[in-house]
Amino acid sequence: MAGNLYIVSTPIGNLEDITLRAIRVLKEAGVIAAEDTRHTRKLLSRYDIHIPLTSYHDHNKYEKAEILIAKMKEGVDIALVSDAGTPGISDPGYYLIKRTIEEGIRIIPIPGTTAFTTALSISGLSTDRFSFIGFLPKKRTAREKTLKTLSTIEHTLILYESPYRALKTLNEIREIFGERKVSVARELTKIHEEMIRGTVSEVIDKLGARPKGEIVIVIEGKVNDA
Ligand code: SAM
């Protein structure tokens, strides 16, 4: 019988944010496939988990997915984890999940946290309806086009961003969207956790010239004054 692929959510910072089920599944897996094995080793050692680790990341995902699928066909249970949060959400997990479905192998989700729901929950912006955008395209024209389309949407938007591009992105949002309310979540669940709320200009001022750490940008939807 084929093994299963477990999609295991892990913390986005604070190592205590993991479920009892996730710990058990990681302890019982045949192999743990991780984006960055050194990073995941810290989590495993905290919970006394001693299962073989193998890397599965953006640069080896195509070849590695086939190797992992072959292992599952031999009966090995694989637990997939990413550097933070839920595998498959804006990370290379998506490709392995897609290939595993195509091969008819069972996928079992082990839910936990994800950065965008954590940020949205404390943003103070409407949570009735929202769109998760993930990372914006890097190329200028595609980025501008995406932002122009997003600027017309009347519900909350959530973006992932790197600290290096955060200010540039906020400036582009101000230019294309005009002044809107935004909430920027930085280093969620970590020592320097910070939530900056205000108009785009206020948030740009408060964020400082060189923000550090991981960032989620939550943007108020277009206010329909009709
Ligand atoms: N799979 C992850 C999830 O479930 O949220 C997302 C992976 S994506 C490659 C990494 C991005 O998630 C970062 O650039 C940042 O936007 C966001 N992120 C992850 N951890 C975060 C944290 N502790 N605080 C704020 N944002 C975080």
Residues whose N, C-alpha, C, O or C-beta is under 5 A from the ligand:
A	BS01	SAM	I12 G13 S82 A84 G85 T86 P87 I89 S90 D91 T113 T114 A115 F116 Y160 E161 S162 A185 R186 E187 L188 E214 I215 V216
